[in-house]
Amino acid sequence: MDANGYSDPYVKICLKPDMGKKAKCKTQIKKRTLNPEFNEEFSYDIKHSELAKKTLDISVWDYDIGKSNDYIGGCQLGITAKGERLKHWYECLKNKDKKIERWHTLMNENHVASD
């Protein structure tokens, strides 16, 4: 939260191991809110057999003008995930052409600087 009591959050997603620029996506910034809703979809052009070897890194950031953006939290979906995040990943792999939506708690692990 900024000094004004609000945040300007956005979400970054990246399919890793990194496939270059085409692996990174970013949502629009939701101005002055503590309860953002991101109803945006992203897709990757990747073979289904390759997807099992990837990890989807999801991070939420607070946009700040004139200084570095603040990391709010994130989570990862992939074969190294645990619990519900791993279950979600397996469901996505098993249901190739189906949208599988789940809520996940953000972890507040240290993250590399935003770009």
C-alpha positions in Angstrom: 0.0 0.0 0.0 1.2 3.5 -0.9 1.2 6.5 1.4 -2.3 7.4 -0.1 -3.7 4.2 1.4 -4.1 2.5 -2.0 -2.0 0.4 -4.4 -1.6 0.3 -8.2 -1.3 -3.4 -8.7 -0.5 -5.4 -11.8 0.3 -9.1 -12.5 3.3 -10.5 -14.3 3.4 -14.0 -15.5 6.4 -15.9 -17.0 6.7 -19.4 -18.3 10.1 -20.8 -17.2 12.6 -22.0 -18.0 12.5 -18.7 -19.9 11.6 -18.8 -23.5 12.6 -15.2 -24.1 10.2 -12.2 -24.5 7.3 -14.4 -25.7 7.2 -16.1 -22.3 6.5 -12.9 -20.4 3.1 -11.2 -20.0 1.8 -8.4 -17.9 -1.8 -7.2 -17.1 -3.0 -3.6 -17.1 -2.3 -1.6 -13.9 -5.4 -1.3 -11.7 -5.2 2.2 -10.3 -5.9 3.1 -6.6 -7.3 -0.1 -5.3 -6.6 -2.7 -2.6 -9.0 -5.3 -4.2 -8.1 -5.6 -7.9 -9.8 -8.0 -10.2 -7.8 -9.0 -13.3 -10.1 -10.6 -15.9 -7.4 -11.0 -18.5 -6.3 -14.1 -20.4 -2.9 -15.0 -21.7 -1.9 -18.0 -23.9 1.4 -19.5 -24.9 2.3 -21.2 -28.2 3.9 -24.3 -26.8 3.6 -28.1 -27.4 1.6 -29.8 -24.7 4.4 -32.3 -24.2 6.8 -29.4 -23.4 4.4 -27.8 -21.0 4.9 -30.4 -18.3 8.6 -29.3 -18.0 7.7 -25.7 -17.5 6.8 -23.6 -14.5 4.3 -20.7 -14.6 5.6 -17.9 -12.3 2.9 -15.5 -11.2 3.8 -12.3 -9.4 1.8 -9.3 -8.2 3.5 -5.8 -8.1 2.6 -2.3 -7.0 3.4 0.2 -9.7 5.2 3.3 -8.4 6.1 6.3 -10.6 9.7 7.4 -10.3 11.0 4.5 -8.2 11.2 0.7 -8.3 7.9 -1.2 -8.2 7.1 -3.1 -5.0 6.7 -6.8 -4.9 3.4 -7.8 -3.3 3.5 -11.6 -3.6 3.3 -14.4 -6.0 3.0 -18.2 -6.6 4.3 -20.8 -9.0 2.4 -23.5 -10.8 4.5 -26.5 -12.1 5.9 -29.9 -11.2 7.9 -28.4 -8.3 4.8 -26.8 -6.7 3.2 -28.3 -3.7 -0.4 -28.9 -2.5 -3.2 -27.1 -4.4 -0.8 -25.4 -6.8 0.6 -28.8 -7.9 -2.9 -30.2 -8.1 -4.0 -27.2 -10.3 -1.0 -27.7 -12.6 -1.8 -31.5 -13.0 -5.4 -30.6 -13.8 -4.3 -28.2 -16.5 -2.0 -30.8 -18.1 -4.7 -33.4 -17.9 -7.4 -31.2 -19.5 -5.5 -29.9 -22.5 -8.2 -27.7 -24.1 -10.1 -26.7 -21.0 -9.9 -23.6 -18.9 -9.1 -24.6 -15.2 -9.6 -21.6 -12.8 -8.4 -21.7 -9.2 -7.7 -19.2 -6.4 -4.2 -19.3 -4.9 -2.7 -17.5 -1.9 0.1 -15.2 -2.7 3.4 -16.0 -1.0 5.6 -13.1 0.1 8.9 -14.6 -0.9 11.7 -12.3 -1.9 11.6 -11.7 -5.6 14.0 -10.2 -8.1 13.5 -6.6 -9.1 10.6 -5.8 -11.5 11.3 -4.9 -15.1 
